[in-house]
Amino acid sequence: MSQAVTPSPGQAAPREAVRHADGPASREAAAPQPAVRWLRPLPPRLRALLWPLSTGICAHLAALLLALGVASATRQAVQHLLSAWDSRWYLLAASGYPHHILPGSGNAAQSALGFFPLLPLLVRVTHLALGVGYFTSGLLVSSAASIAAPVAVWWALRGPVGTDGAVRGTALVFFSPGAFVLVMVYSEALLVTAVALCLVALQRRKWLTAGLLAAAASATDPLGLAALAPCLVVAWHTFRREGSWRPFVAPALAPAGAVGFFAFLWAWVGTPFAWFITQRRGWQGGPLFDGIPKAFSIVVEHGFVDVNDTVKTVSVFAVLALLAFFLRCRPDRALLAYVLVTLALAVASPIVSLTPRVVLRAFPLLGVVGAKVPRRLLPVLVGTSALVMAALAASSWGLGRVPYTP
């Protein structure tokens, strides 16, 4: 028969004594319980997924409600707002890429050849499978990816920053200023999902899976080629530590999506450079690395009269501040490689610069900052970010005198 242990004055009670004294009811109260009673029967892993899932759904619904409000205020059909800007080109690509590169420059030279194929392909498959229109198919694909993306981002962040940090980081990512495009027919949701799952596969040493997901990212957007960087970094470090060549399967497969697209263009149009030519003629005219200096020079000369150049200029300072904090946190090498290469590719553009959409695509930057920033500052940071997102969305959808181009 066991005897109770009586601690001497000033001595803490042993754990066994505390447990016997507290009893089962006290232990049950000490364990973290879900606030909603009906969630308690769910497995812990499923309960954990509800946090990023609810974050994504809330952000998605907030942007949709804003779109409905803007459509009502401007007397436009909400379909027009959600299929604006790049959405139009993705939907045109879903109906079929043209066989010829258009001559000229500027708007006259723009065509669907300037857009990567994974989103148009999925939209076309949905259209054929369900028999619905291209716009409805596009919304179904982008909405499904937008719901999957927060779960994938949370999963990718959970290893480097912990479960609680991943929840906070995911909130900052999906309420970031560029996140309103997730309710449109844009490729960001697919890209973020593919890259985040690629990072998870690298953490779990699933080299073939990581390579295929990186290939999917490179078929989605030109910045998806940045997924090659974490694959290469992780493969190299694993090779140095273990001497195995197997991890190099991931970086070998990573550019396959883009390479396949260029091979298709070679057969379809007659040149593998059709995407480059169309982008240079229609959108990306001018010297490389000119996006940031050009925006700065316009703001200095004319002031904050153009919302697009203003956003590009302010975004540079915001990204530098985020990057400084990100580097201080000593992030995981795979996250670091992806963020740095994504930002470098954007800086090299003649026009893109470090826009809110680029920051969304470089999601580990926001994710790590959200995870590591002091808790008392996180609501302020997420709230401010959401307000900027709402302002940019409203301007893009027609409330601004000069529309913002996402």
DRENDRENRO-672398 format. One line per 3 residues: number of its first residue (from 1); their letters; for each residue x, y, z of N, C-alpha, C. Coordinates in steps of 0.1 Angstrom, whole numbers, plus 5000, padded with zeros to 4 digits. Last residue first. Layout:
// residues N
NUM> A> X,Y,Z,X,Y,Z,X,Y,Z | ...
END
This chain:
// residues 406
406> PTY> 4964,5445,4400,4970,5435,4409,4979,5425,4400 | 4963,5478,4397,4965,5467,4388,4971,5456,4397 | 4939,5502,4408,4951,5494,4411,4952,5482,4403
403> PVR> 4926,5529,4388,4925,5515,4394,4939,5509,4397 | 4921,5560,4399,4930,5553,4391,4931,5539,4396 | 4899,5563,4417,4900,5571,4405,4909,5565,4394
400> GLG> 4885,5532,4429,4895,5542,4429,4894,5550,4416 | 4866,5512,4425,4863,5523,4434,4873,5535,4434 | 4874,5490,4410,4867,5501,4404,4863,5513,4413
397> WSS> 4889,5469,4418,4876,5466,4413,4868,5478,4409 | 4912,5481,4429,4913,5473,4417,4900,5470,4410 | 4901,5494,4451,4907,5502,4440,4908,5494,4427
394> AAL> 4894,5472,4466,4883,5481,4462,4888,5490,4450 | 4919,5460,4470,4909,5453,4463,4898,5462,4458 | 4932,5480,4485,4937,5476,4472,4927,5469,4464
391> AAM> 4915,5480,4508,4917,5492,4500,4922,5489,4486 | 4919,5453,4518,4905,5458,4514,4906,5471,4505 | 4946,5454,4523,4941,5444,4513,4927,5449,4508
388> VLA> 4946,5472,4544,4953,5476,4531,4948,5466,4520 | 4932,5457,4563,4927,5470,4558,4933,5474,4545 | 4950,5436,4567,4936,5433,4561,4930,5446,4556
385> STG> 4971,5449,4579,4973,5442,4566,4960,5440,4559 | 4959,5457,4603,4964,5467,4593,4966,5461,4579 | 4954,5431,4614,4943,5441,4611,4947,5451,4601
382> VLV> 4980,5421,4616,4970,5414,4607,4959,5424,4604 | 4991,5440,4634,4997,5437,4621,4987,5431,4612 | 4974,5438,4656,4976,5451,4649,4981,5449,4635
379> PLL> 4977,5411,4663,4964,5416,4659,4965,5430,4652 | 5006,5411,4670,5001,5404,4658,4987,5409,4654 | 5014,5424,4693,5015,5432,4680,5008,5425,4669
376> RRP> 5013,5405,4712,5004,5417,4714,5004,5425,4701 | 5031,5386,4705,5017,5383,4704,5009,5396,4704 | 5059,5396,4684,5053,5395,4697,5037,5394,4696
373> VKA> 5066,5374,4656,5063,5388,4661,5057,5386,4675 | 5068,5348,4647,5078,5353,4656,5075,5367,4662 | 5047,5343,4629,5049,5334,4640,5058,5339,4650
370> GVV> 5049,5364,4611,5037,5363,4619,5039,5354,4631 | 5074,5358,4600,5072,5370,4607,5060,5369,4616 | 5068,5334,4587,5078,5334,4598,5076,5347,4607
367> GLL> 5049,5343,4568,5046,5332,4578,5055,5332,4590 | 5061,5361,4552,5050,5366,4561,5048,5355,4572 | 5080,5343,4541,5084,5356,4546,5074,5361,4556
364> PFA> 5066,5322,4530,5073,5320,4542,5078,5333,4549 | 5054,5334,4506,5046,5333,4518,5054,5330,4530 | 5058,5348,4481,5069,5345,4490,5064,5343,4504
361> RLV> 5033,5353,4472,5039,5342,4466,5051,5338,4475 | 5029,5377,4486,5020,5365,4489,5027,5353,4484 | 5048,5393,4474,5050,5389,4488,5041,5378,4492
358> VRP> 5036,5395,4449,5049,5388,4450,5052,5384,4465 | 5014,5410,4455,5012,5396,4450,5025,5388,4451 | 5025,5434,4464,5018,5426,4474,5016,5411,4468
355> TLS> 5057,5437,4446,5043,5440,4448,5037,5431,4459 | 5085,5446,4438,5081,5438,4450,5067,5441,4454 | 5084,5445,4402,5089,5450,4415,5084,5441,4426
352> VIP> 5075,5444,4374,5068,5438,4385,5072,5444,4398 | 5091,5454,4353,5079,5461,4357,5073,5456,4370 | 5113,5439,4346,5113,5453,4341,5101,5461,4347
349> SAV> 5125,5418,4373,5115,5421,4363,5116,5436,4358 | 5142,5413,4394,5148,5413,4380,5138,5418,4370 | 5125,5412,4416,5133,5424,4414,5139,5425,4400
346> ALA> 5116,5386,4412,5107,5397,4411,5114,5410,4409 | 5139,5371,4417,5132,5370,4404,5123,5382,4402 | 5143,5378,4444,5153,5382,4434,5147,5381,4420
343> LTV> 5120,5367,4457,5122,5381,4457,5132,5386,4446 | 5126,5340,4452,5114,5346,4447,5115,5361,4447 | 5151,5337,4466,5150,5335,4451,5137,5341,4445
340> LVY> 5143,5342,4492,5153,5350,4486,5153,5349,4471 | 5123,5321,4497,5120,5335,4498,5130,5344,4491 | 5138,5297,4494,5127,5300,4485,5123,5315,4485
337> ALL> 5158,5299,4513,5162,5298,4499,5150,5302,4490 | 5142,5300,4537,5151,5311,4533,5154,5311,4519 | 5131,5275,4537,5122,5287,4536,5130,5299,4532
334> ARD> 5154,5259,4539,5146,5258,4528,5137,5270,4526 | 5165,5267,4564,5172,5270,4552,5164,5269,4539 | 5145,5284,4587,5148,5272,4581,5155,5275,4567
331> PRC> 5156,5317,4599,5146,5307,4594,5153,5295,4589 | 5164,5337,4620,5172,5325,4615,5163,5314,4610 | 5152,5361,4626,5146,5349,4632,5154,5336,4628
328> RLF> 5165,5379,4611,5168,5379,4625,5163,5366,4631 | 5152,5375,4586,5166,5371,4588,5170,5370,4602 | 5127,5388,4593,5128,5374,4589,5142,5368,4591
325> FAL> 5135,5414,4597,5130,5407,4608,5130,5392,4605 | 5143,5420,4570,5152,5422,4582,5148,5414,4594 | 5119,5415,4556,5131,5407,4554,5141,5408,4565
322> LAL> 5103,5436,4566,5099,5422,4568,5111,5413,4567 | 5117,5458,4555,5115,5456,4570,5112,5442,4573 | 5116,5452,4528,5129,5453,4535,5128,5451,4550
319> VAF> 5088,5453,4524,5095,5441,4522,5109,5441,4529 | 5084,5481,4529,5077,5471,4537,5084,5457,4536 | 5099,5492,4508,5103,5495,4522,5096,5484,4531
316> VSV> 5084,5482,4486,5098,5479,4488,5103,5481,4502 | 5058,5492,4490,5061,5478,4492,5075,5475,4493 | 5061,5518,4482,5059,5515,4496,5062,5501,4499
313> TKV> 5064,5514,4454,5074,5521,4462,5073,5517,4477 | 5041,5500,4446,5054,5494,4444,5064,5501,4453 | 5021,5520,4454,5022,5507,4460,5035,5500,4458
310> TDN> 5029,5540,4436,5029,5542,4450,5030,5529,4458 | 5024,5528,4411,5037,5532,4415,5039,5535,4430 | 4995,5526,4415,5004,5514,4412,5019,5517,4415
307> VDV> 4984,5551,4418,4984,5541,4429,4993,5529,4427 | 4999,5581,4412,4995,5569,4406,4996,5558,4416 | 5007,5602,4428,4995,5604,4420,4990,5591,4414
304> FGH> 5026,5610,4448,5018,5598,4449,5005,5599,4441 | 5051,5626,4426,5044,5624,4438,5035,5611,4438 | 5066,5629,4403,5052,5633,4403,5044,5631,4416
301> EVV> 5092,5622,4410,5090,5633,4401,5075,5638,4401 | 5090,5602,4429,5099,5613,4432,5095,5625,4423 | 5074,5583,4414,5070,5589,4427,5077,5602,4431
298> ISF> 5091,5578,4393,5078,5584,4390,5073,5590,4403 | 5113,5566,4406,5115,5579,4398,5102,5586,4396 | 5102,5543,4417,5107,5553,4425,5109,5567,4418
295> AKP> 5095,5529,4393,5085,5533,4402,5090,5544,4412 | 5121,5525,4383,5111,5532,4375,5100,5537,4384 | 5135,5509,4402,5139,5523,4399,5129,5531,4392
292> IGD> 5118,5485,4400,5118,5494,4413,5123,5508,4410 | 5121,5477,4373,5108,5479,4379,5108,5488,4391 | 5145,5471,4361,5140,5485,4360,5127,5487,4368
289> FLP> 5156,5446,4357,5158,5453,4370,5154,5467,4370 | 5159,5449,4321,5157,5441,4334,5161,5449,4346 | 5143,5475,4302,5154,5468,4307,5151,5460,4320
286> GGQ> 5111,5470,4284,5121,5478,4292,5132,5469,4297 | 5080,5452,4289,5090,5460,4281,5099,5468,4290 | 5061,5432,4297,5074,5434,4304,5084,5441,4296
283> WGR> 5038,5431,4281,5038,5436,4295,5051,5440,4300 | 5041,5425,4253,5028,5430,4258,5029,5436,4272 | 5068,5419,4247,5061,5428,4239,5048,5434,4246
280> RQT> 5075,5402,4268,5083,5413,4266,5075,5424,4257 | 5054,5382,4267,5056,5390,4279,5064,5403,4276 | 5060,5372,4241,5047,5378,4244,5048,5387,4256
277> IFW> 5086,5361,4245,5083,5372,4234,5070,5379,4238 | 5082,5342,4265,5091,5353,4267,5088,5365,4257 | 5064,5324,4252,5060,5331,4264,5069,5344,4267
274> AFP> 5079,5316,4230,5067,5323,4228,5062,5331,4240 | 5102,5301,4228,5103,5314,4235,5090,5322,4233 | 5100,5278,4213,5099,5277,4228,5099,5290,4235
271> TGV> 5080,5281,4184,5092,5286,4191,5090,5283,4206 | 5057,5272,4174,5068,5272,4165,5081,5277,4172 | 5033,5267,4187,5035,5281,4181,5047,5281,4171
268> WAW> 5034,5240,4195,5021,5247,4192,5023,5260,4184 | 5060,5232,4200,5052,5224,4190,5040,5232,4186 | 5068,5253,4217,5076,5250,4205,5068,5242,4195
265> LFA> 5049,5250,4237,5049,5262,4229,5057,5260,4216 | 5058,5225,4248,5045,5226,4242,5044,5238,4233 | 5083,5234,4258,5082,5223,4248,5069,5224,4241
262> FFG> 5074,5251,4278,5081,5257,4267,5082,5247,4255 | 5061,5232,4295,5053,5243,4289,5061,5249,4277 | 5083,5217,4303,5072,5211,4295,5063,5221,4288
259> VAG> 5097,5236,4318,5103,5230,4306,5092,5224,4297 | 5079,5240,4339,5082,5251,4329,5088,5246,4316 | 5079,5214,4350,5067,5220,4346,5069,5231,4336
256> APA> 5106,5209,4357,5100,5201,4346,5087,5207,4341 | 5122,5219,4377,5118,5228,4365,5110,5221,4354 | 5122,5196,4395,5116,5209,4398,5113,5218,4386
253> LAP> 5137,5173,4391,5123,5174,4386,5117,5188,4387 | 5161,5179,4403,5161,5175,4389,5147,5176,4383 | 5154,5184,4430,5158,5196,4421,5158,5192,4406
250> AVF> 5146,5156,4436,5137,5168,4438,5142,5180,4429 | 5169,5140,4433,5157,5138,4424,5148,5150,4425 | 5187,5145,4452,5188,5153,4440,5177,5150,4430
247> PRW> 5184,5126,4472,5177,5139,4473,5177,5147,4461 | 5201,5104,4463,5187,5104,4461,5180,5117,4463 | 5228,5104,4469,5224,5112,4457,5209,5112,4456
244> SGE> 5243,5106,4501,5233,5100,4492,5229,5110,4481 | 5259,5116,4521,5266,5110,4509,5256,5104,4499 | 5250,5128,4544,5248,5114,4543,5255,5107,4531
241> RRF> 5258,5155,4543,5257,5148,4556,5257,5133,4555 | 5258,5162,4517,5270,5164,4525,5270,5157,4538 | 5231,5156,4510,5243,5148,4504,5255,5150,4512
238> THW> 5218,5174,4525,5216,5160,4528,5227,5152,4522 | 5226,5198,4513,5230,5196,4527,5228,5181,4531 | 5215,5193,4487,5230,5195,4489,5234,5192,4503
235> AVV> 5188,5192,4492,5195,5180,4486,5210,5181,4488 | 5183,5217,4502,5181,5206,4510,5188,5193,4505 | 5189,5232,4479,5196,5235,4491,5195,5223,4500
232> LCP> 5171,5222,4459,5186,5221,4457,5193,5223,4470 | 5146,5229,4470,5150,5215,4467,5165,5213,4465 | 5148,5257,4473,5148,5248,4485,5151,5234,4482
229> ALA> 5150,5262,4443,5160,5266,4453,5159,5258,4466 | 5127,5255,4429,5140,5247,4427,5150,5250,4438 | 5109,5274,4434,5108,5261,4442,5120,5252,4440
226> ALG> 5112,5293,4415,5119,5295,4428,5118,5283,4437 | 5094,5288,4396,5107,5282,4394,5116,5284,4407 | 5072,5303,4402,5072,5290,4407,5086,5283,4405
223> LPD> 5074,5326,4388,5081,5326,4401,5080,5312,4407 | 5058,5318,4366,5073,5319,4364,5080,5320,4378 | 5034,5293,4375,5038,5307,4374,5053,5308,4372
220> TAS> 5029,5266,4371,5018,5275,4375,5022,5290,4372 | 5050,5250,4367,5040,5250,4356,5029,5260,4359 | 5063,5252,4391,5070,5258,4379,5061,5258,4367
217> AAA> 5046,5236,4407,5047,5251,4409,5053,5258,4397 | 5050,5211,4396,5037,5217,4395,5037,5232,4397 | 5076,5208,4404,5073,5209,4390,5060,5215,4387
214> ALL> 5072,5206,4431,5080,5218,4426,5078,5219,4411 | 5059,5182,4431,5052,5194,4436,5059,5207,4431 | 5079,5165,4422,5067,5166,4414,5059,5179,4418
211> GAT> 5098,5168,4443,5102,5172,4429,5089,5174,4421 | 5084,5158,4465,5089,5172,4465,5092,5177,4451 | 5082,5131,4457,5070,5140,4459,5073,5154,4459
208> LWK> 5109,5123,4457,5101,5123,4445,5088,5132,4446 | 5115,5127,4484,5122,5135,4474,5114,5135,4461 | 5107,5132,4514,5099,5125,4503,5104,5132,4490
205> RRQ> 5115,5142,4538,5125,5135,4530,5117,5126,4519 | 5100,5160,4551,5097,5145,4554,5106,5136,4545 | 5107,5184,4541,5109,5181,4556,5108,5167,4559
202> LAV> 5099,5180,4515,5113,5181,4518,5116,5178,4533 | 5071,5181,4519,5077,5168,4514,5092,5168,4516 | 5068,5207,4527,5065,5196,4536,5071,5183,4532
199> LCL> 5076,5220,4503,5084,5222,4515,5081,5211,4526 | 5054,5211,4487,5068,5208,4484,5077,5209,4496 | 5033,5225,4500,5034,5210,4501,5047,5205,4496
196> AVA> 5041,5251,4492,5040,5247,4506,5040,5232,4508 | 5039,5249,4464,5052,5252,4471,5052,5248,4485 | 5011,5244,4460,5022,5235,4455,5035,5237,4462
193> TVL> 4999,5266,4473,4996,5253,4477,5007,5243,4473 | 5009,5288,4458,5012,5287,4472,5010,5273,4478 | 4998,5281,4433,5013,5282,4435,5016,5280,4449
190> LAE> 4970,5282,4437,4977,5270,4432,4992,5270,4435 | 4968,5309,4445,4964,5298,4454,4970,5285,4450 | 4978,5324,4422,4985,5324,4434,4981,5312,4444
187> SYV> 4965,5326,4397,4973,5313,4400,4979,5313,4414 | 4930,5336,4396,4944,5339,4396,4952,5326,4400 | 4902,5345,4395,4908,5334,4388,4922,5337,4385
184> MVL> 4897,5356,4429,4897,5358,4415,4902,5345,4408 | 4903,5352,4455,4889,5350,4452,4887,5352,4437 | 4930,5359,4457,4926,5345,4458,4912,5342,4455
181> VFA> 4934,5386,4456,4934,5379,4443,4930,5364,4444 | 4937,5393,4483,4923,5394,4477,4923,5387,4463 | 4963,5393,4491,4955,5380,4492,4941,5381,4486
178> GPS> 4980,5414,4493,4978,5408,4480,4968,5397,4480 | 4981,5421,4521,4975,5430,4511,4972,5424,4497 | 4971,5392,4541,4981,5401,4535,4975,5410,4524
175> FFV> 4957,5372,4552,4951,5386,4553,4961,5396,4548 | 4973,5351,4548,4961,5351,4541,4952,5364,4543 | 4996,5356,4564,4997,5353,4550,4984,5356,4543
172> LAT> 4986,5358,4590,4992,5370,4584,4993,5368,4569 | 4977,5332,4595,4967,5343,4595,4973,5355,4588 | 5001,5318,4594,4991,5315,4583,4981,5327,4583
169> GRV> 5012,5326,4618,5018,5329,4605,5009,5328,4594 | 4995,5315,4637,4997,5329,4636,5002,5334,4623 | 4999,5287,4631,4986,5293,4631,4987,5308,4629
166> AGD> 5027,5285,4636,5021,5283,4622,5007,5288,4621 | 5028,5289,4663,5034,5299,4654,5029,5297,4640 | 5016,5265,4671,5010,5277,4675,5015,5289,4666
163> TGV> 5034,5245,4661,5020,5245,4657,5014,5259,4660 | 5067,5257,4649,5058,5251,4659,5043,5253,4654 | 5084,5265,4629,5080,5275,4639,5071,5270,4650
160> PGR> 5091,5243,4612,5101,5253,4616,5097,5262,4627 | 5066,5227,4612,5079,5221,4616,5089,5232,4620 | 5046,5245,4603,5045,5239,4617,5059,5233,4621
157> LAW> 5048,5254,4578,5053,5263,4588,5054,5255,4602 | 5034,5235,4563,5048,5238,4560,5055,5246,4571 | 5009,5237,4574,5016,5224,4575,5031,5226,4573
154> WVA> 5001,5262,4567,5002,5259,4581,5011,5246,4583 | 5001,5258,4539,5010,5268,4545,5012,5265,4560 | 4980,5240,4537,4993,5236,4532,5004,5245,4538
151> VPA> 4959,5255,4547,4962,5242,4554,4976,5238,4550 | 4958,5276,4528,4961,5278,4542,4965,5266,4550 | 4951,5261,4503,4964,5268,4506,4967,5271,4520
148> AIS> 4926,5251,4502,4937,5241,4505,4949,5249,4509 | 4911,5273,4495,4908,5266,4508,4919,5257,4512 | 4922,5279,4471,4923,5289,4481,4920,5283,4495
145> AAS> 4915,5257,4456,4930,5259,4459,4931,5269,4470 | 4888,5262,4454,4893,5250,4460,4908,5251,4464 | 4889,5286,4440,4883,5286,4454,4888,5273,4461
142> SVL> 4900,5279,4416,4907,5289,4424,4902,5288,4438 | 4880,5261,4406,4894,5257,4408,4901,5266,4418 | 4856,5276,4406,4857,5264,4414,4871,5260,4417
139> LGS> 4864,5297,4389,4861,5300,4403,4861,5287,4412 | 4866,5283,4365,4878,5290,4371,4876,5293,4386 | 4840,5274,4362,4851,5264,4363,4863,5271,4370
136> TFY> 4828,5299,4357,4824,5290,4369,4835,5280,4372 | 4841,5305,4333,4842,5314,4345,4839,5306,4358 | 4835,5285,4316,4849,5286,4319,4850,5295,4332
133> GVG> 4804,5267,4326,4812,5276,4318,4826,5278,4324 | 4801,5231,4330,4798,5244,4334,4807,5254,4326 | 4807,5203,4328,4798,5210,4318,4794,5224,4322
130> LAL> 4824,5189,4343,4812,5193,4349,4802,5200,4340 | 4846,5183,4326,4840,5173,4335,4826,5176,4340 | 4852,5206,4312,4848,5194,4304,4841,5184,4313
127> HTV> 4858,5223,4333,4848,5227,4323,4842,5215,4316 | 4879,5210,4345,4867,5212,4352,4855,5215,4343 | 4898,5212,4324,4893,5199,4328,4880,5200,4336
124> RVL> 4901,5240,4323,4895,5233,4311,4890,5219,4315 | 4912,5245,4348,4899,5251,4345,4893,5244,4333 | 4936,5231,4345,4926,5226,4355,4913,5232,4353
121> LPL> 4948,5247,4325,4945,5233,4322,4935,5227,4332 | 4950,5272,4337,4941,5270,4325,4938,5256,4323 | 4969,5264,4358,4956,5269,4361,4947,5268,4349
118> LPF> 4992,5256,4341,4985,5247,4351,4971,5251,4354 | 5006,5273,4322,4994,5265,4318,4987,5258,4329 | 5012,5310,4322,5016,5296,4324,5004,5287,4325
115> FGL> 5009,5334,4297,5005,5329,4310,5007,5314,4311 | 5011,5346,4272,5019,5351,4283,5016,5345,4296 | 4993,5336,4255,5006,5329,4255,5015,5334,4266
112> ASQ> 4971,5352,4255,4971,5342,4265,4985,5334,4265 | 4985,5385,4247,4977,5373,4244,4979,5363,4256 | 4994,5417,4236,4990,5408,4247,4982,5397,4242
109> AAN> 4998,5436,4216,5007,5423,4216,5003,5414,4227 | 4983,5457,4222,4980,5450,4209,4988,5437,4209 | 4993,5468,4246,4980,5461,4246,4978,5452,4233
106> GSG> 5028,5466,4236,5017,5471,4245,5005,5462,4244 | 5034,5460,4201,5038,5462,4215,5027,5467,4223 | 5036,5438,4172,5034,5451,4179,5039,5451,4193
103> PLI> 5019,5406,4167,5029,5416,4165,5026,5429,4173 | 5013,5376,4186,5008,5389,4180,5019,5399,4178 | 5021,5344,4177,5025,5355,4185,5020,5368,4179
100> HHP> 4997,5318,4172,5006,5328,4167,5009,5339,4177 | 4978,5301,4182,4989,5295,4175,5000,5305,4171 | 4965,5306,4216,4966,5309,4201,4978,5303,4195
97> YGS> 4952,5280,4238,4962,5290,4234,4962,5293,4220 | 4919,5277,4251,4929,5273,4240,4939,5284,4238 | 4904,5282,4273,4897,5279,4260,4906,5275,4249
94> AAL> 4924,5289,4290,4917,5276,4293,4909,5272,4280 | 4932,5314,4281,4941,5302,4279,4934,5289,4281 | 4909,5328,4290,4912,5327,4275,4921,5315,4272
91> LYW> 4914,5326,4317,4902,5320,4311,4903,5318,4296 | 4938,5340,4319,4938,5326,4323,4925,5319,4317 | 4929,5365,4311,4939,5358,4302,4939,5343,4306
88> RSD> 4911,5373,4331,4906,5372,4317,4916,5364,4309 | 4928,5374,4354,4918,5364,4353,4913,5362,4338 | 4943,5397,4352,4949,5385,4347,4939,5374,4346
85> WAS> 4914,5417,4350,4928,5417,4350,4934,5404,4345 | 4884,5399,4363,4892,5411,4357,4907,5408,4357 | 4866,5383,4373,4872,5378,4361,4881,5389,4355
82> LLH> 4854,5396,4394,4862,5384,4397,4869,5378,4385 | 4840,5416,4382,4851,5419,4391,4861,5407,4393 | 4821,5403,4366,4831,5412,4360,4843,5414,4369
79> QVA> 4806,5391,4386,4814,5382,4377,4825,5391,4370 | 4792,5411,4397,4804,5406,4405,4812,5397,4396 | 4785,5438,4375,4783,5424,4379,4795,5419,4386
76> QRT> 4783,5471,4389,4789,5461,4380,4784,5447,4385 | 4777,5494,4405,4767,5489,4395,4774,5480,4385 | 4793,5501,4425,4797,5506,4412,4788,5501,4401
73> ASA> 4781,5490,4447,4784,5504,4447,4787,5510,4433 | 4780,5462,4440,4768,5470,4442,4770,5485,4442 | 4807,5457,4438,4799,5455,4427,4786,5462,4428
70> VGL> 4815,5462,4465,4820,5470,4454,4811,5469,4441 | 4801,5441,4477,4799,5454,4481,4803,5464,4470 | 4813,5418,4465,4798,5421,4464,4795,5435,4467
67> ALL> 4839,5421,4474,4836,5422,4460,4821,5425,4457 | 4835,5418,4502,4840,5431,4497,4837,5432,4482 | 4827,5391,4502,4818,5401,4506,4822,5415,4501
64> LAA> 4852,5380,4493,4840,5379,4485,4829,5389,4489 | 4869,5387,4514,4871,5392,4501,4859,5391,4492 | 4856,5372,4535,4857,5386,4536,4860,5393,4523
61> LHA> 4859,5345,4525,4845,5351,4526,4846,5366,4527 | 4887,5343,4527,4880,5341,4514,4866,5348,4514 | 4891,5346,4555,4897,5355,4545,4890,5355,4532
58> CIG> 4876,5323,4563,4872,5337,4568,4878,5347,4558 | 4890,5302,4551,4876,5305,4548,4872,5319,4552 | 4915,5305,4564,4914,5306,4549,4900,5309,4545
55> TSL> 4908,5300,4591,4915,5313,4587,4913,5315,4572 | 4898,5275,4590,4889,5285,4593,4895,5299,4589 | 4922,5261,4584,4911,5260,4575,4901,5272,4577
52> PWL> 4939,5266,4606,4942,5272,4593,4931,5272,4583 | 4920,5252,4625,4925,5266,4627,4929,5272,4613 | 4916,5226,4618,4905,5235,4617,4909,5250,4618
49> LAR> 4938,5211,4623,4936,5216,4609,4925,5226,4608 | 4934,5204,4650,4945,5214,4647,4943,5220,4633 | 4914,5185,4647,4911,5198,4654,4921,5208,4650
46> LRP> 4929,5165,4635,4918,5172,4627,4914,5185,4634 | 4945,5159,4656,4951,5163,4644,4941,5171,4635 | 4927,5150,4677,4935,5162,4678,4941,5168,4665
43> PLP> 4895,5140,4664,4909,5137,4667,4917,5150,4668 | 4864,5152,4680,4873,5151,4668,4887,5147,4672 | 4849,5156,4703,4851,5143,4698,4861,5141,4687
40> RLW> 4850,5185,4705,4858,5177,4714,4860,5162,4709 | 4834,5201,4690,4847,5198,4684,4854,5187,4693 | 4811,5207,4705,4810,5196,4695,4823,5193,4688
37> RVA> 4820,5228,4721,4818,5215,4727,4818,5204,4716 | 4846,5250,4715,4833,5246,4710,4831,5231,4714 | 4871,5252,4726,4861,5261,4731,4847,5256,4727
34> PQP> 4889,5223,4735,4884,5232,4725,4872,5240,4730 | 4913,5223,4762,4900,5218,4756,4895,5228,4746 | 4943,5214,4776,4936,5223,4767,4924,5217,4761
31> AAA> 4941,5201,4810,4944,5199,4796,4937,5209,4787 | 4930,5208,4834,4942,5214,4830,4946,5212,4816 | 4906,5193,4835,4905,5207,4834,4918,5214,4830
28> ERS> 4917,5168,4838,4909,5170,4826,4908,5185,4824 | 4929,5170,4863,4938,5168,4851,4930,5171,4839 | 4906,5173,4879,4915,5184,4878,4924,5182,4866
25> APG> 4894,5148,4876,4887,5160,4871,4896,5171,4869 | 4913,5130,4887,4911,5130,4873,4904,5143,4868 | 4933,5146,4913,4922,5137,4908,4920,5139,4893
22> DAH> 4949,5161,4931,4941,5168,4921,4929,5159,4916 | 4963,5142,4945,4955,5151,4952,4945,5158,4943 | 4976,5127,4926,4966,5120,4935,4957,5130,4942
19> RVA> 4992,5147,4915,4982,5141,4906,4971,5134,4915 | 5008,5154,4936,4999,5164,4931,4988,5158,4922 | 5022,5131,4940,5013,5136,4951,5003,5146,4945
16> ERP> 5036,5129,4917,5026,5119,4920,5017,5123,4930 | 5053,5152,4918,5042,5151,4908,5032,5141,4911 | 5058,5164,4952,5061,5156,4941,5049,5155,4931
13> AAQ> 5055,5198,4962,5050,5185,4962,5054,5177,4950 | 5084,5218,4970,5073,5215,4961,5068,5201,4963 | 5092,5231,5003,5095,5221,4992,5082,5218,4984
10> GPS> 5084,5247,5023,5092,5253,5012,5095,5244,5001 | 5083,5220,5046,5080,5234,5043,5089,5240,5033 | 5082,5188,5029,5087,5196,5040,5083,5211,5036
7> PTV> 5054,5169,5017,5066,5177,5015,5069,5185,5027 | 5045,5137,5022,5042,5150,5027,5055,5158,5025 | 5031,5112,5003,5044,5119,5006,5040,5133,5010
4> AQS> 5012,5084,5013,5012,5098,5007,5025,5104,5012 | 5021,5051,5005,5019,5061,5014,5020,5075,5008 | 5007,5021,4991,5015,5033,4990,5011,5043,5000
1> M> 5009,4988,5000,5000,5000,5000,5009,5012,5000
END
